[in-house]
C-alpha cells in the first residue's frame, strides 16, 4: 500500500510538473502575438508621423539637390536618347563651370582698384605721391647711403622732387618717412580684404539654408558584384585616375606660366610700360575684365559647335588653351627682342630719362592679357569640368582638391620667373615660358584620344 501510494504521488507530481512547464510556453506564445500586434501598430504610427513630418517640410528643402546630381541625372536621360544627346549634355557641364568662373573674377576685377586707391589716398594725406620705382630706391639709400651708385642716386633725387619731397644732403629722413607712409597704406589695403571676407561670411551664413547639402545622400540599395565585374571596375577607376594625373601634370606648367601675371609680368608692367597715370597693380584687373567679357562669347561659340554636332572635347580644349598661352609669350618674346630690352636689373640701373625712351605703351599689356585670358578660359573652368567627368564618384571632392593642388605646385615655381627676368635679357625669359607652353600643348594633343576614351 505504501508503495502504491508513493507511485501515485509520483504520478501526480509529474503531471503537475508537466502542467507547470506547459503553462509558460502558452504564455510566451501569447506574448509574441501581442508584441507583433504592438509592433505593427507602432510601425503604422511611425509611418504616419513620417508622412506628416514630410508634409510639413518646406518644398524647397524637400526638392533641394546639388548641381552635380542634377547634371548626372540629365546626362543619364540624354544617354537613353543616344550618343549625340549625351555629348550635348556633357558640354552643358562645361558651361556651368564657365559661369562659376565668371563670378570668381568679379571679385578679381574689383580688388586691383581698391588696394592702390587706399594706398594712394594715404600718401596724399601726407602730401606725397606714388611712384613704382621710389620704394626700392629708398631701401637702397637707407642701406648704402652715400655709397649708392651715382645713377641710382640721381634717379632718387629726381623722384623725391616728383612725389612732393624736398631735396637735402641727407635723404634718409625722407626715405624712412616715405616707406613708413607707403607701408601703412598697404596695411589699409589688407584691412579692405578682411572686410570683404567678412561680407562673404555674412552672406554665406544668411543664405546657408538655401544652399544645397551634398552631404545628405539618399539611401541606396547595396549591389553585389561578381569578381569579374569588380576587376573591370577597378581597372576603369585606375584608367580614370591615370588620366586625371596626366592632365594635372600639364596644368602645373600652365599655372607656372599664367601666374607670372603677378610676378614677372607685373615687373614688366612696372619697368617697361608707361604707367605714370596708372599704378602697375591696376593691370591685374585686365585679366578678370576679359574673363567676364569673353566667357559669354566662348560659351556661345562652343554651344554653336555642340548644336551642330561638332563638339570639341574637354581634353582638346585644354590643349588648345596651352597653345594660346604660348602665343602670349611668343608675342612678348618678339616685341622685347625687337626693342632690345635688357634684363630687369640692367634696365633699373639706367637713367630715368633713358628708360623713358624705351618704355612701351599700355597696348602691349592688353594684347598679352587678352591671349592669356582666352587660354585661361580654355583651361581653368574646363579643367574643373574635366575633373568632374573623369573622377570616380566616391572621390569627387578629393579629385577637385587635387586640381587646386596642381595649381599650388605651379605657384611654387613662380619665383623662377622674376629670377630669369632680372638675370637675362627679358626676351629670353619670355622664350622659356613660350617653350614650356608649346611642349605642354604637344604632350596634351598626344594624349587627347586616350583621354577622350576615358571620359566617354
MOHURA-V654053 format. One record per backbone hydrogen bond with DSSP energy under -0.5 kcal/mol. NH is the residue of the N-H (numbers start at 1). CO is the residue of the C=O. Records with the same first field share a line. If there is no record, write none. Layout:
BEGIN
NH=CO + CO
END
This chain:
BEGIN
5=1
6=2
7=3
8=4
9=5
10=6
11=7
12=8
13=9
14=10
15=11
16=12
17=13
18=14
19=15
20=16
21=17
22=18
23=19
24=20
25=21
26=22
27=23
28=24
29=25
30=26
31=27
32=28
33=29
34=30
35=31
36=32
37=33
38=34
39=35
40=36
41=37
42=38
43=39
44=40
45=41
46=42
47=43
48=44
49=45
50=46
51=47
52=48
53=49
54=50
55=51
56=52
57=53 + 54
62=58
63=59
70=66
71=67
72=68
73=69
74=70
75=71
76=72
77=73
78=74
79=75
80=76
81=77 + 78
82=78
86=82
87=83
88=84
89=85
90=86
91=87
92=88
93=89 + 90
94=90
95=91
96=92
97=93
98=94
99=95
100=96
101=97
102=98
103=99
104=100
105=101
106=102
107=103 + 104
108=104
109=105
110=106
111=107
112=108
113=110
114=110
115=111
116=112
117=113
118=114
119=115
120=116
121=117
122=118
123=119
124=120
125=121
126=122 + 123
127=124
128=123
129=163
135=131
137=133
138=134
139=135
140=136
141=137
142=138
143=139
144=140
145=141
147=144
148=145
153=149
154=150
155=151
156=152
157=153
158=154
159=155
160=156
161=157
162=158
163=159
164=161
165=160
171=169
175=171
176=172
177=173
178=174
179=175
180=176
181=177
182=178
183=179
184=180
185=181
186=182
187=183
188=184
189=185
190=186
191=187
192=188
193=189
194=190
195=191
196=192
197=193
198=194
199=195
200=196
201=197
202=198
203=199
204=200
205=201
206=202
207=203
208=204 + 205
210=207
211=207
214=212
216=213
217=215
230=226
231=227
232=228
233=229
234=230
235=231
236=232
237=233
238=234
239=235
240=236
241=237
242=238
243=239
244=240
245=241
246=242
247=243
248=244
249=245
250=246
251=247
252=248
253=249 + 250
254=250
255=251
256=252
257=253
258=254
259=255
260=257
261=258
262=259
263=260
265=260
266=260
267=263
268=264
269=265
270=266
271=267
272=268
273=268 + 269
274=360
275=273
282=279
283=279 + 280
284=281
285=282
286=283
287=283
288=284
289=285
290=286
291=287
292=288
293=289
294=290
295=291
296=292
297=293
298=294
299=295
300=296
301=297
302=298
303=299
304=300
305=301
306=302
307=303
308=304
309=306
310=305
313=311
317=313
318=314
319=315
320=316
321=317
322=318
323=319
324=320
325=321
326=322
327=323
328=324
329=325
330=326
331=327
332=328
333=329
334=330
335=331
336=332
337=333
338=334
339=335
340=336
341=336
344=421
347=343
348=344
349=345
350=347
355=351
356=352
357=353
358=354 + 355
359=355
360=272
364=361
365=362
366=362
367=363
368=364
369=365
370=366
371=367
372=368
373=369
374=370
375=371
376=372
377=373
378=374
379=375
380=376
381=376
383=379
384=380
385=381
386=382
387=383
388=384
389=385
390=386
391=387
395=392
396=393
399=395
400=396
401=397
402=398
403=399
404=400
405=401
406=402
407=403
408=404
409=405
410=406
411=407
412=408
413=409 + 410
414=411
416=413
417=414
418=414
419=415
420=416
421=417
422=418
423=419
424=420
426=342
428=425
429=425
430=426
431=427
432=428
433=429
434=430
435=431
436=432
437=433
438=434
439=435
440=436
441=437
442=438
443=439
444=440
445=441
446=442
447=443 + 444
448=444 + 445
451=447
452=448
453=449
454=450
455=451
456=452 + 453
END
